[in-house]
Amino acid sequence: MVEYGEGSLRKWRGKWQGVLPYKDESGKRKKKYKTFEDIPCDESSNRGKPAASKALAEWRSELIENDAAEAKRAKWSDLPVGEYCRRFIDTLVSTGAIELSSDKDYSAIVKSMYKTERPIGNIPIRDLTHHDVEDWETAMLKDGLSSVTVAKRHRIANRCLKHAEAVGDIDRNPMAHLSAPKVVSKPKNALDAYQRARLCSMLDEMEPTPIKSAIALALFTGLREAEVSSLRWKSVDFKGNVVYVHEAIGHKKGGTYEKNPKNASSMRTIEMPGKLRAVLLERRECMMDECLSAGVPLSGELRVCGSIDGKYMSPDIISRQWRALAHAHSLKGVTGKIVTFHDLRHTCATVAVASHVDVRTVADIMGHKDPNMTLRVYAVADPDARKRAAKTIDEAYSETLSDVIEFRKAQ
């Protein structure tokens, strides 16, 4: 659907002219113009401007109504692929079939249908072939998108086309027998032992600010940005020494909103390591002082990484503040890149696996559904662990024949 802006007026060749910005189906910004011939206009005054403003509003409403009527008249099977997918995604959002936060990822696929070297967005959905889809996905990979991103867009596009086939808008799904691009896994950019020690030393020197608590939560418990952002004091049980994770902050168009965690496995209870406990106790004491000064109680509803007025740090703000700190202190992970806030979560899992915590427990801490995925991803992410393994193997082979004979004699 075309999205229209509010519009503006200008004087053009002695007449009032309306300028209406809009975004077309591909998201490209354009403008429409209309000159109001019958409305008086003076170069030296605003004569006729109220009437011109009214005419502009009426023209905008007329365009919106006409577009809506046209869209209603159009058969779904006549729609281009991009518009069909956009409408299907809107339906999923409005019916609650997907999270509001997922709309961003789903919308990205629609834009990509128009922007690659081999676009498919304007192809009528009934004419789309599997060759068109293959060319589109190949073009995305050539443009530098990761195999993970392209595979994700493959799945979403397939979902749209599978629906189109199910309701009879197309005879068959052209993606039915297409496999998603093979995902090439990249090593996680976790902090090694030296950088972890540096970060822990930095935390010891930091004031009890929201970002300090956010860093500690991610580093010591592996919480995601969205989970850190939403954590309330009532979910921090100092007596039981646990943190309860049962809500998150999601992104939607125009802002953020409260939601459940990523999946059922993400609803979890995590034991507090001593370092995290110390950071959170310091943070709570700081907030209690702020509440005392403001004459209000420290409610359990307040966010750990928030303010006493009930506001929380959004995931974006957490990531932005962390990024500034990481760049300032050159905190680099095992791949040589500056670590992101999410890499602190990777660090937590990597340390747990390298420290021989059983994989089922690590998966529970991280909120993973599949322990095999935890092992597959994090068992090879710590170079220090690999060095220790090599040393252990080396020591196992260092025994001489006489050593073995003497050992057996002693048995």
C-alpha positions in Angstrom: 0.0 0.0 0.0 1.1 3.6 -0.7 1.8 5.6 2.4 1.0 9.3 2.3 2.6 12.0 4.4 0.7 15.1 5.7 1.6 17.3 2.8 2.5 21.0 2.6 1.6 24.1 0.6 3.7 26.4 -1.6 3.2 29.3 -3.9 3.9 28.3 -7.5 3.4 30.6 -10.5 0.9 32.7 -8.7 -1.2 29.8 -7.4 -1.3 27.7 -4.3 0.1 24.2 -4.9 -0.2 21.2 -2.7 2.9 18.9 -2.3 2.1 15.4 -1.0 5.1 13.1 -0.1 4.5 9.4 -0.2 6.2 6.0 -0.2 5.3 3.6 -3.0 5.0 -0.2 -2.6 8.7 -0.7 -2.7 9.3 1.9 0.0 10.7 4.5 -2.4 10.0 8.1 -1.4 8.2 10.2 -4.0 5.9 13.3 -4.3 2.7 14.3 -5.9 1.7 17.9 -6.8 -1.6 19.6 -7.3 -2.3 23.2 -8.2 -5.5 24.7 -6.8 -6.5 26.9 -9.6 -9.7 28.5 -8.1 -8.1 29.6 -4.8 -6.8 33.2 -4.7 -3.1 33.6 -4.0 -1.1 36.7 -3.4 2.7 36.7 -3.4 2.8 39.2 -0.5 0.3 37.7 1.8 -1.3 34.4 3.0 -4.6 35.2 1.3 -6.4 32.0 0.4 -4.1 29.7 2.5 -6.9 28.4 4.8 -8.9 27.3 1.8 -5.8 25.8 0.2 -5.0 23.9 3.4 -8.6 22.5 3.3 -8.2 21.6 -0.4 -4.9 19.8 0.4 -6.5 17.7 3.1 -9.4 16.8 0.9 -7.1 15.8 -2.0 -5.0 13.7 0.4 -8.2 11.9 1.7 -9.4 11.3 -1.8 -6.1 9.7 -2.8 -6.2 7.5 0.2 -9.8 6.4 -0.4 -9.1 5.8 -4.1 -6.1 3.6 -3.3 -8.1 1.7 -0.7 -10.9 1.1 -3.1 -8.5 0.0 -5.8 -6.7 -2.4 -3.5 -10.1 -3.9 -2.4 -11.1 -4.4 -6.0 -7.8 -6.1 -7.0 -7.8 -9.8 -6.8 -5.0 -11.2 -4.6 -3.9 -13.4 -7.4 -3.4 -10.4 -9.6 -1.0 -8.7 -7.1 2.7 -8.5 -7.5 4.7 -10.7 -5.2 5.9 -7.8 -3.0 2.4 -6.4 -2.4 1.0 -9.9 -1.9 3.6 -10.7 0.8 3.1 -7.3 2.4 -0.6 -7.8 2.8 -0.1 -11.4 4.1 2.3 -10.1 6.7 -0.1 -7.3 7.7 -2.7 -10.0 8.3 -0.4 -12.1 10.4 0.4 -9.1 12.6 -3.2 -8.0 13.0 -4.3 -11.5 13.9 -1.5 -12.0 16.4 0.0 -14.9 14.4 3.4 -13.2 14.6 4.9 -10.9 17.2 4.9 -7.2 16.6 8.7 -7.4 16.9 8.8 -9.9 14.0 7.2 -7.5 11.7 10.5 -5.7 11.2 12.2 -8.9 9.9 9.2 -9.8 7.8 9.1 -6.3 6.3 12.8 -6.5 5.4 12.1 -9.3 3.1 9.5 -7.3 1.1 12.0 -4.5 0.6 14.6 -6.9 -0.5 12.2 -8.2 -3.2 12.6 -4.8 -5.0 16.3 -3.9 -4.2 18.4 -6.7 -5.6 20.0 -7.1 -9.0 17.2 -9.7 -9.8 14.1 -8.3 -8.0 10.9 -10.3 -7.8 8.7 -7.7 -6.1 6.9 -6.5 -9.2 6.4 -9.9 -10.8 2.7 -11.0 -10.6 2.5 -13.7 -8.0 0.8 -16.1 -10.5 3.7 -15.7 -12.9 6.5 -16.2 -10.3 8.8 -19.2 -11.1 11.3 -21.1 -9.0 14.0 -19.7 -11.3 13.0 -16.2 -10.3 13.3 -17.1 -6.7 16.7 -18.7 -7.2 18.0 -15.7 -9.0 16.7 -13.4 -6.3 18.4 -15.4 -3.5 21.7 -15.6 -5.5 21.6 -11.8 -6.0 21.2 -11.3 -2.2 24.2 -13.4 -1.5 26.2 -11.5 -4.2 25.2 -8.3 -2.5 26.9 -9.5 0.6 24.0 -10.6 2.8 24.9 -13.5 5.0 23.7 -17.0 4.3 21.8 -16.9 7.6 19.8 -13.8 6.5 19.1 -15.2 3.0 17.9 -18.5 4.5 15.6 -16.6 6.9 14.1 -14.7 4.0 13.7 -17.9 2.0 11.6 -19.3 4.9 9.4 -16.2 5.1 8.9 -16.0 1.4 8.0 -19.7 1.3 5.5 -19.2 4.1 3.8 -16.5 2.0 3.7 -18.6 -1.2 2.6 -21.7 0.7 -0.4 -19.7 2.0 -1.1 -18.4 -1.6 -1.3 -22.0 -2.8 -3.4 -23.2 0.1 -6.1 -20.5 -0.5 -6.1 -20.9 -4.3 -4.4 -17.6 -5.2 -1.8 -19.6 -7.2 -1.9 -23.1 -8.6 1.3 -24.2 -7.0 4.1 -22.9 -4.8 7.2 -22.2 -6.9 9.3 -22.6 -3.8 7.9 -26.0 -2.9 11.0 -27.9 -4.0 13.6 -25.2 -3.4 16.0 -25.7 -0.6 17.1 -22.7 1.5 20.8 -21.6 0.9 23.2 -23.6 3.0 23.9 -21.7 6.2 27.6 -21.1 6.8 28.2 -20.8 10.5 30.5 -18.1 11.7 32.5 -18.4 15.0 30.9 -16.4 17.9 32.9 -13.3 18.8 33.2 -14.1 22.5 35.7 -12.5 24.8 38.8 -14.5 25.6 40.2 -14.9 29.2 42.4 -11.7 28.9 39.5 -9.5 27.6 37.1 -11.0 30.2 39.5 -10.1 33.0 39.8 -6.6 31.5 36.0 -6.2 31.4 35.6 -7.5 35.0 38.2 -5.0 36.2 36.3 -2.2 34.4 33.1 -3.3 36.0 34.8 -3.0 39.4 35.7 0.6 38.7 32.3 1.6 37.3 29.6 3.5 39.2 26.3 1.6 39.8 24.6 2.8 36.7 22.0 1.0 34.6 24.5 0.1 31.9 26.8 -1.5 34.5 24.0 -3.8 35.6 23.1 -4.5 32.0 26.6 -5.6 31.2 26.8 -7.8 34.3 23.5 -9.5 33.5 24.6 -10.3 30.0 28.1 -11.4 30.9 27.3 -13.5 34.0 23.9 -15.0 33.0 23.7 -14.6 29.2 20.5 -12.6 29.2 19.5 -11.1 25.8 19.2 -7.3 25.4 15.4 -7.5 25.4 15.5 -9.5 28.7 17.9 -7.2 30.4 15.9 -4.2 29.4 12.7 -5.6 30.9 14.0 -7.1 34.1 12.2 -5.8 37.2 13.4 -5.9 40.8 10.6 -8.3 41.7 12.3 -10.8 39.4 15.6 -10.6 41.4 15.4 -12.9 44.4 18.4 -12.1 46.6 17.1 -14.5 49.3 16.9 -17.4 46.8 19.9 -16.1 44.9 18.1 -16.4 41.5 16.9 -14.2 38.6 13.6 -15.0 37.0 13.3 -14.3 33.3 9.7 -14.1 32.2 9.3 -11.0 30.1 11.1 -9.0 27.4 11.1 -5.7 25.5 10.3 -6.0 21.8 10.6 -3.6 18.9 7.7 -2.4 16.8 7.0 0.3 14.3 7.5 3.6 16.2 9.0 2.2 19.4 9.1 -0.6 21.9 6.6 -2.7 23.8 6.5 -5.3 26.6 6.2 -9.0 25.5 6.9 -12.5 26.5 10.5 -13.9 26.0 11.6 -15.3 22.7 10.1 -18.8 23.3 8.9 -21.1 26.0 12.5 -22.2 26.8 13.4 -18.5 27.4 11.1 -18.5 30.5 13.7 -19.6 33.0 15.2 -19.3 36.4 19.0 -18.5 36.6 21.3 -18.8 39.7 23.1 -15.6 40.4 26.9 -15.8 40.3 28.6 -13.9 43.2 29.9 -11.1 40.9 26.5 -10.4 39.5 24.9 -10.4 43.0 27.4 -7.8 44.2 26.6 -5.5 41.2 22.9 -5.8 41.6 23.0 -5.2 45.4 25.0 -2.0 44.7 22.5 -1.0 42.0 19.6 -1.5 44.3 21.2 0.5 47.1 21.7 3.3 44.6 18.1 3.3 43.4 16.9 3.1 47.1 18.8 6.3 47.7 17.2 7.9 44.7 13.7 6.8 45.8 14.4 8.1 49.3 15.4 11.5 47.9 12.2 11.6 45.8 10.0 10.5 48.6 8.8 7.3 46.9 9.3 3.6 47.7 11.5 1.2 45.7 8.8 -0.8 44.0 9.4 -4.3 42.7 7.8 -3.1 39.4 10.8 -0.8 38.7 13.3 -2.0 36.2 16.8 -3.0 37.3 18.2 -1.1 34.3 15.8 1.8 34.5 15.0 4.9 36.5 12.7 5.5 39.5 10.0 7.0 37.3 9.4 3.5 35.9 11.1 3.9 32.5 13.4 1.3 31.1 16.5 1.4 28.9 15.4 0.2 25.5 17.5 -2.6 23.9 18.8 -0.1 21.4 20.0 2.3 24.1 21.7 -0.6 26.0 23.5 -1.6 22.8 24.5 1.9 21.9 26.0 2.7 25.3 27.8 -0.7 25.3 29.2 0.0 21.8 30.6 3.3 22.9 32.3 1.7 25.9 33.6 -1.3 23.9 35.2 1.0 21.3 36.6 3.3 23.9 38.4 0.4 25.6 39.1 -1.6 22.4 37.3 -4.7 23.8 37.8 -7.3 21.0 36.5 -10.8 20.8 38.2 -14.0 19.5 37.5 -13.0 15.8 39.4 -9.8 16.3 36.3 -7.5 16.1 34.9 -5.2 18.7 32.3 -7.2 20.7 28.7 -6.3 20.5 26.4 -6.4 23.6 25.0 -9.7 22.3 28.6 -11.1 22.2 28.5 -10.9 26.0 25.8 -13.5 25.9 28.0 -15.6 23.7 30.9 -15.1 26.2 28.7 -16.4 29.0 27.8 -19.6 27.1 31.4 -20.1 25.9 32.8 -19.8 29.4 30.2 -22.2 30.8 30.9 -24.9 28.2 34.7 -24.5 28.4 34.4 -24.8 32.2 32.7 -28.2 31.8 29.2 -27.2 32.9 27.0 -29.9 31.5 25.4 -28.8 28.2 21.8 -29.4 29.4 22.4 -26.8 32.1 24.1 -24.3 29.8 21.1 -24.6 27.4 18.7 -24.0 30.3 20.7 -20.9 31.4 20.8 -19.5 27.8 17.1 -20.3 27.1 18.0 -22.6 24.2 15.4 -25.2 23.1 18.1 -27.6 21.7 21.1 -28.5 23.9 22.8 -29.9 20.7 22.7 -26.4 19.3 24.4 -25.1 22.4 27.2 -27.6 22.1 27.6 -27.2 18.4 27.9 -23.4 18.6 29.9 -22.9 21.8 32.1 -25.9 22.2 34.6 -24.5 19.7 34.3 -20.8 20.5 37.0 -20.5 23.2 40.6 -20.6 21.9 41.9 -20.9 25.5 39.9 -24.1 25.9 41.4 -25.4 22.7 44.9 -24.7 24.0 44.1 -26.5 27.3 42.8 -29.5 25.3 46.0 -29.6 23.2 48.1 -29.5 26.4 46.1 -32.3 27.9 46.5 -34.5 24.8 50.2 -33.7 24.7 50.6 -34.8 28.3 48.7 -38.0 27.6 51.2 -38.9 24.9 54.2 -37.8 26.8 54.5 -41.0 28.9 57.4 -43.3 27.8 57.2 -47.1 27.5 59.1 -47.5 30.7 56.6 -45.2 32.5 53.7 -47.4 31.4 55.5 -50.7 32.3 56.3 -49.3 35.8 52.7 -48.1 36.2 51.3 -51.6 35.3 53.7 -53.3 37.6 52.5 -51.2 40.5 48.8 -52.2 39.8 
